[in-house]
Amino acid sequence: METVEMNSVSLKHPRSEDDVANADEIKRQKILEKSKTGNDSGQSIETVTEPPEDMKNEIIPNEESEEQEEEELEDSDEDGDPESFADMMKHGLTESDVGITKFVSSHKGFSGILKERYSDFVVHEIGKDGRVSHLDDFSVPVDDEDPSEETFTVLSDEDKQRLEELQLFKNKETSVAIEVIEDTKEKRTVIHQAVKSLFPGLETKTEDRDGKKYIIAYHAAGKKALAKVRTATDPRKHSWPKSRGSYCHFVLYKENKDTMDAINVLSKFLRVKPNIFSYMGTKDKRAITVQEIAVLRITAQRLAHLNKCLMNFKLGNFSYKNHPLKLGELQGNHFTVVLRNITGTDDQIEQAMHSLREIGFINYYGMQRFGTTAVPTYQIGRAILQNNWNEVMDLILKPRPGAEKGYLVKCREEWAKTKDPAAALKKLPVKRCVEGQLLRGLLKYGMKNIISAFGIIPRNNRLMYIHSYQSYVWNNMVSKRIEEYGLRAVPGDLILKGATAVHIEEGDVDNYTIHDVVMPLPGFDVIYPKHKIGEAYKEMLVADNLDINNMRHKIRDYSLSGAYRKIIIRPQNVSWEVVAYDDPKIPLFTTDLDKLEGKPLPVLPTDGKFRALKMEFSLPPSTYATMAIREVLKMDTSIKNQTQLNTTWLR
């Protein structure tokens, strides 16, 4: 799972009860951010136009109307009574609920607002070669074999609609006829190229009908051929030059959309399956992010054309290579973060940032790892590991207090009343949420086969639950380790030699620092510290009815091998400055896109009403930027805590 936290968090010290109780003021404000159940990110209310969030998963023929209906349902309920939202979030998690309790720095904390605007949080991917991804070039590699620019404009919107329906078998037609208005060989060639390049799986031929020339588009070999092409296991060999690398690599700049949503949108516009795209890491939604993407046998020309029709995306820095990208190949991410309306003195800020640079922060798993509702994901993970499938089903489907969509509440109430998956499913118009998938599984396999029913949920989603439990254990054990032994390496701690964990012996302890120490995520292929914390792991798992010496599950997917994770991370390339500003909506730095479009640097007053801390730092993969920011501000980053402490969530 990749770095960035999703939720917009206002980090402020508690105000007086009178301030918190000022209901009239609260009612005049709108919700800035609402957390989404089972989703990594919340949707902010911003004055930014973005394309519809099509394709939450894969593009499946004949499901567009269902997707549109689901999107409309998901986008409704965006506004609400701030008091009721804050009240509902009382049932959410705080950091202490998931073991996040310690700090390593000694400075006094101060207030600041994180992600007041998504453009206050910018992420640049760092590739395996150490190069930071930037969007700085829109040019397309010159290739004589690319179709002409006319390819993209020669077909009318009506032609494209008919061809797409033919391509996806959405009607009973076996072919589509396109009349050639200007009958020249060149014109016919362009139409042939347009159909074949824009609608993979279709072939074309020229026919005379009543003295007029028509280009006839048809399927070469039925649905199996289309499926083969669209899964990219056997793309059209004749349409790709042998001298060109099979993969087009490009830099994706995106605003306020997560990586999978972005790829689903791109795949829809290109009329291909999302699985022909590859990437090194997923980037989160409420941010501006820049990362490398690779796509199989789609030309840079076609990709560049999308810049004309997509909002909140830009594609550039195109090149052809012979390999895709692989998850985890990145070195990390570089962050540019603005904390607005800070209250810390110059001395406090200097102390905080020097501590971050010299000591670092505790490498906790951040709040997004554990969900945002009254049923944390780690509880479901624990039930899976206990092989308690009735509990798994109950935790996912039972009524729960807190912030949820109305239709989910009705679905849960129906389930509690009838235990009838068909009846509960009828209350749920959005079928592709976890609850809908589990109910469909129960309908298919029956209530006595919960394991198979649960298996309908996508594998990554299922594994998320048990990884959440591992993270929960790790956070708690690291807090105990720091409380017991502080910020020094001690005998019995674990360090890595290559990929192998070994214990620090008494005679070697002076050779290591806290930055060398790792702690295990529980599993069958790890060892544990040889001091009090090793016993604490066993005690915690025993309390959860689990055996630390038997982490293999009878279902192989749910067997935990374990892993090691550094307990302290020291960010690299740390820099910071305090800037003054008057307008809370003004951007405080320029993005890659600003630079490409020649936008000037923002002009900031020397003595503005507000102060902001602009900070930059680089982190390795699987670390959480908000845990670094937490260390600077010394504040709880949970949604629950912030909604109770202040009203800057609300405006």
VOGU-332797 format. One record per residue (C-alpha): residue number from 1; x, y, z. Coordinates in steps of 0.25 Angstrom, whole numbers, plus 2048, in hexadecimal, padded with zeros to 3 digits. Example, Ala and Ser with C-alpha at 12.3 -4.5 7.8 and 13.67 -1.06 7.14 Angstrom:
> seq / x / y / z
> 1 / 831 / 7EE / 81F
> 2 / 837 / 7FC / 81D
END
This chain:
> seq / x / y / z
> 1 / 800 / 800 / 800
> 2 / 806 / 80D / 7FC
> 3 / 809 / 819 / 805
> 4 / 800 / 825 / 805
> 5 / 7F4 / 826 / 80F
> 6 / 7E7 / 82A / 809
> 7 / 7DF / 831 / 813
> 8 / 7E0 / 840 / 814
> 9 / 7E3 / 843 / 822
> 10 / 7E3 / 850 / 82A
> 11 / 7ED / 84F / 835
> 12 / 7EA / 859 / 840
> 13 / 7EB / 859 / 84F
> 14 / 7DE / 858 / 857
> 15 / 7D6 / 865 / 858
> 16 / 7CD / 869 / 863
> 17 / 7C0 / 862 / 865
> 18 / 7B9 / 86F / 861
> 19 / 7C0 / 86F / 854
> 20 / 7BC / 861 / 851
> 21 / 7AE / 863 / 855
> 22 / 7AC / 86E / 84C
> 23 / 7A1 / 867 / 844
> 24 / 79C / 873 / 83C
> 25 / 7AA / 875 / 836
> 26 / 7AB / 866 / 833
> 27 / 79E / 866 / 82C
> 28 / 7A2 / 872 / 823
> 29 / 7AD / 869 / 81D
> 30 / 7AE / 85D / 814
> 31 / 7B5 / 850 / 815
> 32 / 7C3 / 851 / 810
> 33 / 7C5 / 842 / 810
> 34 / 7BD / 836 / 813
> 35 / 7C4 / 828 / 815
> 36 / 7BF / 81D / 80C
> 37 / 7BD / 80F / 811
> 38 / 7C7 / 805 / 80B
> 39 / 7CE / 80F / 803
> 40 / 7DB / 816 / 804
> 41 / 7D7 / 824 / 802
> 42 / 7CC / 82E / 805
> 43 / 7C6 / 837 / 7FA
> 44 / 7C9 / 846 / 7FD
> 45 / 7C0 / 851 / 7F9
> 46 / 7C9 / 859 / 7F0
> 47 / 7C6 / 863 / 7E5
> 48 / 7CD / 859 / 7DB
> 49 / 7C6 / 853 / 7CF
> 50 / 7CA / 844 / 7CD
> 51 / 7C5 / 839 / 7C4
> 52 / 7BA / 830 / 7C9
> 53 / 7C0 / 825 / 7D2
> 54 / 7BD / 81A / 7C8
> 55 / 7C2 / 80C / 7CA
> 56 / 7C5 / 80A / 7D8
> 57 / 7CA / 7FC / 7D5
> 58 / 7CC / 7F6 / 7C7
> 59 / 7C4 / 7FA / 7BA
> 60 / 7BA / 7EF / 7B8
> 61 / 7B1 / 7EF / 7AB
> 62 / 7A3 / 7F2 / 7AE
> 63 / 7A5 / 7F8 / 7BB
> 64 / 7A6 / 807 / 7B8
> 65 / 798 / 80A / 7BD
> 66 / 79A / 803 / 7CA
> 67 / 7A7 / 80A / 7CC
> 68 / 7A1 / 818 / 7C9
> 69 / 796 / 815 / 7D3
> 70 / 7A0 / 810 / 7DE
> 71 / 7A8 / 81D / 7DB
> 72 / 79C / 826 / 7DD
> 73 / 798 / 81F / 7EA
> 74 / 7A7 / 81F / 7EF
> 75 / 7A7 / 82E / 7EC
> 76 / 79A / 831 / 7F3
> 77 / 79A / 834 / 802
> 78 / 7A7 / 83D / 800
> 79 / 7A2 / 848 / 809
> 80 / 79B / 846 / 816
> 81 / 79A / 84C / 824
> 82 / 7A8 / 84E / 829
> 83 / 7A3 / 84C / 837
> 84 / 79D / 83E / 833
> 85 / 7AA / 83A / 82C
> 86 / 7B3 / 83E / 838
> 87 / 7A9 / 836 / 841
> 88 / 7AA / 82A / 838
> 89 / 7B9 / 82B / 838
> 90 / 7B9 / 829 / 847
> 91 / 7B8 / 81A / 843
> 92 / 7C5 / 81A / 83B
> 93 / 7D3 / 817 / 83F
> 94 / 7DD / 81F / 845
> 95 / 7EC / 81D / 844
> 96 / 7ED / 816 / 852
> 97 / 7E2 / 80C / 84D
> 98 / 7EC / 806 / 843
> 99 / 7F9 / 807 / 84C
> 100 / 7FE / 815 / 847
> 101 / 802 / 81B / 855
> 102 / 810 / 820 / 855
> 103 / 819 / 82B / 84F
> 104 / 828 / 82C / 84E
> 105 / 82A / 83B / 84E
> 106 / 82A / 844 / 85A
> 107 / 825 / 851 / 854
> 108 / 818 / 857 / 858
> 109 / 80D / 854 / 84E
> 110 / 805 / 85F / 846
> 111 / 7F9 / 860 / 83D
> 112 / 7F8 / 860 / 82E
> 113 / 7EE / 85B / 823
> 114 / 7F2 / 850 / 81A
> 115 / 7EC / 84E / 80D
> 116 / 7E3 / 85A / 80E
> 117 / 7E4 / 85A / 7FF
> 118 / 7E8 / 84D / 7F8
> 119 / 7F2 / 856 / 7F0
> 120 / 7F9 / 857 / 7FE
> 121 / 7FE / 849 / 7FD
> 122 / 807 / 845 / 7F1
> 123 / 80E / 838 / 7EF
> 124 / 819 / 835 / 7E5
> 125 / 81C / 826 / 7E3
> 126 / 82B / 822 / 7E4
> 127 / 82F / 817 / 7DA
> 128 / 838 / 80B / 7DD
> 129 / 843 / 813 / 7D7
> 130 / 841 / 81F / 7E1
> 131 / 83B / 828 / 7D6
> 132 / 830 / 830 / 7DB
> 133 / 824 / 830 / 7D1
> 134 / 820 / 83E / 7CB
> 135 / 816 / 842 / 7C0
> 136 / 81F / 84B / 7B8
> 137 / 81D / 847 / 7AA
> 138 / 810 / 846 / 7A1
> 139 / 817 / 842 / 794
> 140 / 814 / 835 / 78D
> 141 / 820 / 82C / 788
> 142 / 820 / 82D / 779
> 143 / 81C / 820 / 772
> 144 / 819 / 81F / 763
> 145 / 810 / 813 / 766
> 146 / 807 / 81B / 76F
> 147 / 7F9 / 81E / 769
> 148 / 7F7 / 82C / 765
> 149 / 7F0 / 836 / 76E
> 150 / 7E4 / 835 / 765
> 151 / 7E2 / 827 / 76A
> 152 / 7DD / 82D / 777
> 153 / 7D3 / 837 / 770
> 154 / 7CE / 82F / 764
> 155 / 7C3 / 827 / 76B
> 156 / 7B6 / 82F / 770
> 157 / 7B1 / 82D / 77E
> 158 / 7A6 / 825 / 779
> 159 / 7B0 / 81C / 771
> 160 / 7B8 / 81A / 77E
> 161 / 7AB / 817 / 786
> 162 / 7A7 / 80C / 77C
> 163 / 7B5 / 806 / 77B
> 164 / 7B6 / 806 / 78A
> 165 / 7A9 / 7FE / 78B
> 166 / 7AD / 7F5 / 780
> 167 / 7BB / 7F3 / 787
> 168 / 7B4 / 7EF / 795
> 169 / 7A9 / 7E7 / 78F
> 170 / 79F / 7F1 / 794
> 171 / 795 / 7EF / 789
> 172 / 791 / 7E4 / 77F
> 173 / 798 / 7EA / 773
> 174 / 7A4 / 7E2 / 76D
> 175 / 7AA / 7EE / 766
> 176 / 7AA / 7FD / 765
> 177 / 7AA / 804 / 757
> 178 / 7B1 / 812 / 756
> 179 / 7AE / 819 / 749
> 180 / 7BB / 81F / 743
> 181 / 7B6 / 82E / 740
> 182 / 7C3 / 832 / 739
> 183 / 7C6 / 825 / 731
> 184 / 7D6 / 825 / 730
> 185 / 7DF / 81A / 733
> 186 / 7E6 / 823 / 73D
> 187 / 7D9 / 826 / 744
> 188 / 7D5 / 817 / 744
> 189 / 7E3 / 814 / 74A
> 190 / 7E1 / 81E / 755
> 191 / 7D3 / 818 / 759
> 192 / 7D9 / 80A / 759
> 193 / 7E4 / 80E / 762
> 194 / 7DB / 816 / 76B
> 195 / 7D1 / 80A / 76D
> 196 / 7DD / 800 / 770
> 197 / 7E5 / 808 / 779
> 198 / 7D9 / 80E / 781
> 199 / 7D1 / 802 / 782
> 200 / 7DA / 7F5 / 784
> 201 / 7D4 / 7E8 / 780
> 202 / 7CD / 7EE / 774
> 203 / 7D1 / 7EC / 765
> 204 / 7CD / 7F4 / 759
> 205 / 7CA / 7F2 / 74B
> 206 / 7C5 / 7FB / 73F
> 207 / 7B8 / 7F8 / 738
> 208 / 7B0 / 7FF / 72D
> 209 / 7A1 / 801 / 730
> 210 / 798 / 808 / 726
> 211 / 7A4 / 80F / 71F
> 212 / 7A9 / 814 / 72D
> 213 / 7B6 / 80F / 734
> 214 / 7B4 / 80A / 743
> 215 / 7BF / 806 / 74D
> 216 / 7B9 / 7F9 / 754
> 217 / 7BD / 7F7 / 762
> 218 / 7BB / 7E9 / 768
> 219 / 7C1 / 7DF / 772
> 220 / 7CB / 7D6 / 76C
> 221 / 7C8 / 7CA / 775
> 222 / 7BD / 7CC / 77F
> 223 / 7BD / 7CF / 78E
> 224 / 7C9 / 7C6 / 791
> 225 / 7D2 / 7CE / 787
> 226 / 7CE / 7DB / 78E
> 227 / 7D0 / 7D6 / 79B
> 228 / 7DE / 7D1 / 797
> 229 / 7E2 / 7DF / 791
> 230 / 7DC / 7E6 / 79D
> 231 / 7E3 / 7DF / 7A7
> 232 / 7F0 / 7E2 / 7A0
> 233 / 7F5 / 7D4 / 7A0
> 234 / 7F6 / 7D3 / 791
> 235 / 7F5 / 7E2 / 78C
> 236 / 7F4 / 7E4 / 77D
> 237 / 802 / 7E0 / 778
> 238 / 801 / 7E7 / 76A
> 239 / 7FD / 7F4 / 770
> 240 / 80A / 7F7 / 778
> 241 / 818 / 7F9 / 772
> 242 / 822 / 7EF / 776
> 243 / 82D / 7FA / 778
> 244 / 824 / 801 / 783
> 245 / 824 / 7FC / 792
> 246 / 817 / 7F6 / 795
> 247 / 814 / 7FF / 7A1
> 248 / 812 / 80E / 7A1
> 249 / 817 / 814 / 7AE
> 250 / 811 / 821 / 7B2
> 251 / 810 / 82B / 7BE
> 252 / 802 / 82C / 7C3
> 253 / 7FF / 839 / 7CA
> 254 / 7F2 / 838 / 7D2
> 255 / 7EA / 841 / 7DB
> 256 / 7E0 / 83C / 7E6
> 257 / 7DF / 82E / 7E0
> 258 / 7E5 / 821 / 7E5
> 259 / 7EE / 818 / 7DB
> 260 / 7E4 / 80D / 7D8
> 261 / 7D8 / 817 / 7D6
> 262 / 7E2 / 81F / 7CC
> 263 / 7E5 / 812 / 7C5
> 264 / 7D7 / 80E / 7C4
> 265 / 7D4 / 81B / 7BD
> 266 / 7DF / 81A / 7B4
> 267 / 7DB / 80C / 7B0
> 268 / 7CD / 810 / 7AD
> 269 / 7D1 / 81B / 7A4
> 270 / 7DB / 812 / 79D
> 271 / 7D1 / 807 / 79D
> 272 / 7DA / 7FD / 7A3
> 273 / 7DB / 7F4 / 7AF
> 274 / 7E2 / 7FB / 7BB
> 275 / 7EB / 7EF / 7BD
> 276 / 7F4 / 7F3 / 7B1
> 277 / 7F9 / 7FE / 7BA
> 278 / 804 / 7FC / 7C4
> 279 / 80A / 805 / 7CF
> 280 / 814 / 805 / 7DA
> 281 / 80B / 80A / 7E5
> 282 / 7FD / 80F / 7E8
> 283 / 7FB / 81E / 7EB
> 284 / 7F0 / 823 / 7F3
> 285 / 7E4 / 82C / 7F0
> 286 / 7E5 / 839 / 7F8
> 287 / 7F2 / 83E / 7F2
> 288 / 7F9 / 842 / 7E5
> 289 / 801 / 836 / 7E1
> 290 / 80B / 834 / 7D7
> 291 / 80F / 825 / 7D3
> 292 / 814 / 81C / 7C8
> 293 / 80A / 813 / 7C1
> 294 / 80C / 809 / 7B6
> 295 / 802 / 804 / 7AC
> 296 / 803 / 7F8 / 7A2
> 297 / 802 / 7FC / 793
> 298 / 7FB / 809 / 794
> 299 / 802 / 814 / 78C
> 300 / 807 / 821 / 793
> 301 / 7FF / 828 / 788
> 302 / 7F2 / 822 / 78D
> 303 / 7F6 / 825 / 79C
> 304 / 7FA / 833 / 799
> 305 / 7EC / 835 / 792
> 306 / 7E6 / 833 / 7A0
> 307 / 7EC / 840 / 7A5
> 308 / 7E1 / 847 / 79C
> 309 / 7D5 / 840 / 7A3
> 310 / 7D8 / 83C / 7B1
> 311 / 7D7 / 846 / 7BD
> 312 / 7E1 / 845 / 7C9
> 313 / 7EA / 83C / 7C1
> 314 / 7F7 / 83E / 7B9
> 315 / 7FF / 834 / 7B1
> 316 / 80D / 837 / 7AC
> 317 / 81C / 833 / 7AC
> 318 / 819 / 828 / 7A2
> 319 / 823 / 81D / 79F
> 320 / 822 / 80E / 799
> 321 / 829 / 803 / 7A1
> 322 / 829 / 7F4 / 7A1
> 323 / 824 / 7F2 / 7AF
> 324 / 818 / 7F5 / 7B8
> 325 / 819 / 7FB / 7C6
> 326 / 818 / 7F2 / 7D2
> 327 / 812 / 7F6 / 7E0
> 328 / 81C / 7F9 / 7EA
> 329 / 827 / 7FC / 7E1
> 330 / 827 / 80B / 7E5
> 331 / 831 / 811 / 7EF
> 332 / 826 / 819 / 7F6
> 333 / 81F / 826 / 7F4
> 334 / 823 / 835 / 7F6
> 335 / 819 / 83E / 7FD
> 336 / 816 / 84C / 7FD
> 337 / 80C / 850 / 808
> 338 / 806 / 85D / 80C
> 339 / 801 / 85E / 81B
> 340 / 7F8 / 86A / 81B
> 341 / 7F4 / 874 / 826
> 342 / 800 / 86F / 82F
> 343 / 801 / 874 / 83D
> 344 / 80F / 870 / 841
> 345 / 81A / 879 / 844
> 346 / 826 / 87A / 83B
> 347 / 82E / 872 / 846
> 348 / 823 / 868 / 847
> 349 / 823 / 866 / 838
> 350 / 832 / 865 / 837
> 351 / 833 / 85B / 843
> 352 / 828 / 852 / 83C
> 353 / 82E / 852 / 82F
> 354 / 83D / 850 / 834
> 355 / 837 / 844 / 83C
> 356 / 830 / 83F / 82F
> 357 / 83D / 840 / 827
> 358 / 847 / 83B / 832
> 359 / 83F / 830 / 83A
> 360 / 833 / 82D / 831
> 361 / 825 / 828 / 835
> 362 / 81F / 81B / 83A
> 363 / 81C / 813 / 82D
> 364 / 80D / 810 / 832
> 365 / 803 / 80B / 828
> 366 / 7FA / 817 / 826
> 367 / 7EB / 818 / 829
> 368 / 7E7 / 815 / 81B
> 369 / 7EC / 806 / 81D
> 370 / 7E0 / 804 / 827
> 371 / 7D4 / 80A / 820
> 372 / 7CB / 815 / 825
> 373 / 7BF / 80F / 82B
> 374 / 7BB / 808 / 838
> 375 / 7C0 / 7FB / 833
> 376 / 7CF / 7FC / 831
> 377 / 7D4 / 7F3 / 826
> 378 / 7DE / 7EC / 82F
> 379 / 7D2 / 7E6 / 837
> 380 / 7CE / 7DF / 82A
> 381 / 7DC / 7DB / 827
> 382 / 7DD / 7D5 / 835
> 383 / 7D0 / 7CD / 833
> 384 / 7D6 / 7C8 / 826
> 385 / 7E2 / 7C3 / 82D
> 386 / 7DA / 7BD / 838
> 387 / 7D2 / 7B5 / 82D
> 388 / 7C5 / 7BB / 833
> 389 / 7BE / 7BD / 826
> 390 / 7B0 / 7C0 / 82D
> 391 / 7B7 / 7CC / 834
> 392 / 7BD / 7D0 / 827
> 393 / 7B0 / 7D1 / 820
> 394 / 7AA / 7D8 / 82C
> 395 / 7B4 / 7E2 / 82D
> 396 / 7B3 / 7E6 / 81F
> 397 / 7A4 / 7E6 / 81E
> 398 / 79E / 7E9 / 82C
> 399 / 799 / 7F7 / 82F
> 400 / 7A3 / 801 / 834
> 401 / 7A3 / 80F / 83A
> 402 / 7AA / 81A / 833
> 403 / 7AB / 821 / 825
> 404 / 7A5 / 818 / 81A
> 405 / 79D / 81A / 80D
> 406 / 78E / 818 / 810
> 407 / 78D / 80C / 807
> 408 / 797 / 805 / 80E
> 409 / 790 / 808 / 81B
> 410 / 783 / 802 / 815
> 411 / 78B / 7F6 / 810
> 412 / 791 / 7F3 / 81E
> 413 / 783 / 7F5 / 825
> 414 / 77D / 7EB / 81B
> 415 / 788 / 7E1 / 81D
> 416 / 787 / 7E2 / 82C
> 417 / 778 / 7E0 / 82B
> 418 / 777 / 7D4 / 821
> 419 / 785 / 7CF / 81F
> 420 / 780 / 7CD / 810
> 421 / 78B / 7D1 / 806
> 422 / 781 / 7D3 / 7FB
> 423 / 778 / 7DD / 803
> 424 / 785 / 7E4 / 808
> 425 / 78A / 7E5 / 7FA
> 426 / 77D / 7EC / 7F5
> 427 / 780 / 7F7 / 7FF
> 428 / 78E / 7F9 / 7F9
> 429 / 78E / 800 / 7EB
> 430 / 79D / 801 / 7EC
> 431 / 7A1 / 7F2 / 7EA
> 432 / 7B0 / 7F3 / 7E8
> 433 / 7B3 / 7F7 / 7F7
> 434 / 7B8 / 7EC / 800
> 435 / 7AA / 7EB / 806
> 436 / 7A4 / 7E9 / 7F9
> 437 / 7AF / 7DF / 7F4
> 438 / 7AD / 7D6 / 801
> 439 / 79E / 7D6 / 800
> 440 / 79F / 7D2 / 7F2
> 441 / 7A9 / 7C7 / 7F6
> 442 / 79F / 7C2 / 801
> 443 / 794 / 7C2 / 7F7
> 444 / 79C / 7B9 / 7EE
> 445 / 7A3 / 7B0 / 7F8
> 446 / 799 / 7B0 / 803
> 447 / 79A / 7B4 / 812
> 448 / 7A2 / 7A7 / 815
> 449 / 7AD / 7AA / 80C
> 450 / 7B2 / 7B8 / 811
> 451 / 7C0 / 7B5 / 80C
> 452 / 7BC / 7B4 / 7FE
> 453 / 7B3 / 7C0 / 7FF
> 454 / 7BE / 7C8 / 805
> 455 / 7C7 / 7C4 / 7F9
> 456 / 7BE / 7CC / 7EF
> 457 / 7C4 / 7D8 / 7F5
> 458 / 7D1 / 7DC / 7ED
> 459 / 7DE / 7D6 / 7F3
> 460 / 7E5 / 7E3 / 7F6
> 461 / 7D9 / 7E7 / 7FE
> 462 / 7D8 / 7DA / 806
> 463 / 7E7 / 7DB / 809
> 464 / 7E6 / 7E9 / 80D
> 465 / 7DE / 7E4 / 81A
> 466 / 7E9 / 7DB / 81F
> 467 / 7F4 / 7E5 / 81B
> 468 / 7ED / 7EF / 823
> 469 / 7ED / 7E6 / 82F
> 470 / 7FC / 7E4 / 82D
> 471 / 7FE / 7F3 / 82D
> 472 / 7F5 / 7F4 / 83A
> 473 / 7FE / 7EA / 841
> 474 / 80B / 7F1 / 83C
> 475 / 806 / 7FF / 840
> 476 / 803 / 7FA / 84E
> 477 / 810 / 7F3 / 850
> 478 / 819 / 7FF / 84B
> 479 / 812 / 808 / 855
> 480 / 815 / 7FE / 860
> 481 / 824 / 7FC / 85B
> 482 / 826 / 80C / 85B
> 483 / 81F / 80D / 869
> 484 / 828 / 801 / 86E
> 485 / 836 / 805 / 868
> 486 / 835 / 813 / 862
> 487 / 83D / 817 / 856
> 488 / 849 / 80E / 857
> 489 / 84C / 800 / 852
> 490 / 84C / 7F6 / 85D
> 491 / 851 / 7E7 / 85D
> 492 / 846 / 7DE / 858
> 493 / 841 / 7E9 / 84E
> 494 / 840 / 7E4 / 83F
> 495 / 849 / 7EA / 833
> 496 / 849 / 7E6 / 825
> 497 / 856 / 7E0 / 81E
> 498 / 852 / 7E0 / 810
> 499 / 844 / 7DA / 810
> 500 / 847 / 7D2 / 81D
> 501 / 843 / 7D6 / 82B
> 502 / 84C / 7D4 / 836
> 503 / 84C / 7D7 / 845
> 504 / 856 / 7E2 / 84B
> 505 / 85F / 7DB / 854
> 506 / 864 / 7E2 / 861
> 507 / 872 / 7E4 / 85C
> 508 / 86D / 7EA / 84E
> 509 / 863 / 7F4 / 854
> 510 / 86C / 800 / 852
> 511 / 86D / 7FE / 843
> 512 / 85F / 801 / 841
> 513 / 855 / 80C / 843
> 514 / 846 / 80D / 843
> 515 / 846 / 80F / 834
> 516 / 84B / 801 / 832
> 517 / 840 / 7FA / 83A
> 518 / 834 / 7F3 / 834
> 519 / 828 / 7ED / 83A
> 520 / 820 / 7E1 / 834
> 521 / 812 / 7E0 / 82E
> 522 / 80D / 7D3 / 834
> 523 / 80E / 7C7 / 82B
> 524 / 814 / 7B9 / 829
> 525 / 821 / 7BD / 823
> 526 / 826 / 7C8 / 82D
> 527 / 82E / 7C8 / 83A
> 528 / 82A / 7D1 / 846
> 529 / 833 / 7DA / 84F
> 530 / 83A / 7D3 / 85B
> 531 / 835 / 7DC / 865
> 532 / 828 / 7E0 / 86C
> 533 / 822 / 7E4 / 85F
> 534 / 823 / 7D6 / 859
> 535 / 81A / 7D1 / 864
> 536 / 811 / 7DD / 862
> 537 / 80E / 7D8 / 854
> 538 / 80A / 7CA / 859
> 539 / 801 / 7D0 / 864
> 540 / 7FA / 7D9 / 85A
> 541 / 7F7 / 7CE / 850
> 542 / 7F3 / 7C4 / 85C
> 543 / 7E9 / 7CF / 860
> 544 / 7E4 / 7CF / 852
> 545 / 7E3 / 7BF / 852
> 546 / 7EE / 7BE / 848
> 547 / 7FB / 7B5 / 849
> 548 / 807 / 7BD / 845
> 549 / 80E / 7B0 / 842
> 550 / 804 / 7AC / 838
> 551 / 800 / 7B7 / 82F
> 552 / 7FD / 7AE / 823
> 553 / 7EF / 7AE / 81F
> 554 / 7E7 / 7A2 / 819
> 555 / 7E4 / 7AC / 80E
> 556 / 7F2 / 7AF / 808
> 557 / 7EE / 7BD / 804
> 558 / 7EC / 7C0 / 813
> 559 / 7F9 / 7BA / 818
> 560 / 802 / 7C5 / 81D
> 561 / 811 / 7C4 / 81A
> 562 / 814 / 7D1 / 821
> 563 / 81E / 7DC / 81E
> 564 / 828 / 7E6 / 824
> 565 / 826 / 7F5 / 825
> 566 / 82F / 800 / 82A
> 567 / 82A / 806 / 837
> 568 / 830 / 814 / 834
> 569 / 830 / 81B / 827
> 570 / 839 / 827 / 824
> 571 / 834 / 82E / 818
> 572 / 83E / 833 / 80D
> 573 / 83F / 840 / 806
> 574 / 838 / 847 / 811
> 575 / 836 / 856 / 80F
> 576 / 82C / 861 / 814
> 577 / 828 / 86F / 814
> 578 / 81D / 878 / 81B
> 579 / 815 / 880 / 811
> 580 / 80A / 88B / 814
> 581 / 7FD / 88C / 80C
> 582 / 7F0 / 893 / 80D
> 583 / 7E7 / 88B / 804
> 584 / 7E5 / 87C / 808
> 585 / 7E2 / 878 / 7FA
> 586 / 7EF / 87D / 7F4
> 587 / 7F9 / 872 / 7F0
> 588 / 806 / 873 / 7F8
> 589 / 80F / 86D / 7ED
> 590 / 80F / 869 / 7DF
> 591 / 80C / 85B / 7D9
> 592 / 812 / 854 / 7CD
> 593 / 806 / 858 / 7C5
> 594 / 807 / 867 / 7CA
> 595 / 815 / 867 / 7C4
> 596 / 811 / 861 / 7B7
> 597 / 806 / 86B / 7B5
> 598 / 80F / 876 / 7B9
> 599 / 808 / 87A / 7C5
> 600 / 810 / 884 / 7CE
> 601 / 813 / 881 / 7DC
> 602 / 809 / 886 / 7E6
> 603 / 80B / 894 / 7EC
> 604 / 80B / 893 / 7FB
> 605 / 80A / 89E / 805
> 606 / 816 / 8A0 / 80E
> 607 / 80C / 8A3 / 81A
> 608 / 7FF / 89A / 817
> 609 / 7F4 / 897 / 820
> 610 / 7F8 / 888 / 821
> 611 / 805 / 880 / 821
> 612 / 807 / 873 / 81A
> 613 / 812 / 869 / 81C
> 614 / 817 / 863 / 80E
> 615 / 81F / 857 / 810
> 616 / 825 / 84D / 806
> 617 / 82B / 83F / 809
> 618 / 82D / 831 / 803
> 619 / 828 / 824 / 809
> 620 / 82A / 815 / 805
> 621 / 81E / 80D / 801
> 622 / 814 / 808 / 80B
> 623 / 816 / 814 / 814
> 624 / 80B / 81E / 817
> 625 / 80D / 82D / 815
> 626 / 803 / 831 / 81F
> 627 / 80B / 829 / 82A
> 628 / 817 / 832 / 827
> 629 / 80D / 83F / 828
> 630 / 807 / 839 / 835
> 631 / 815 / 83A / 83B
> 632 / 817 / 848 / 837
> 633 / 80A / 84D / 83C
> 634 / 809 / 843 / 848
> 635 / 7FA / 841 / 845
> 636 / 7F0 / 835 / 843
> 637 / 7EE / 834 / 834
> 638 / 7E1 / 82C / 835
> 639 / 7D4 / 831 / 82F
> 640 / 7CD / 82F / 83C
> 641 / 7D6 / 837 / 844
> 642 / 7D6 / 843 / 83A
> 643 / 7C7 / 844 / 839
> 644 / 7C6 / 844 / 848
> 645 / 7D2 / 84E / 84A
> 646 / 7CE / 859 / 83F
> 647 / 7C5 / 85D / 834
> 648 / 7CF / 85F / 829
> 649 / 7CA / 852 / 824
> 650 / 7BE / 85A / 821
> 651 / 7BB / 867 / 819
END
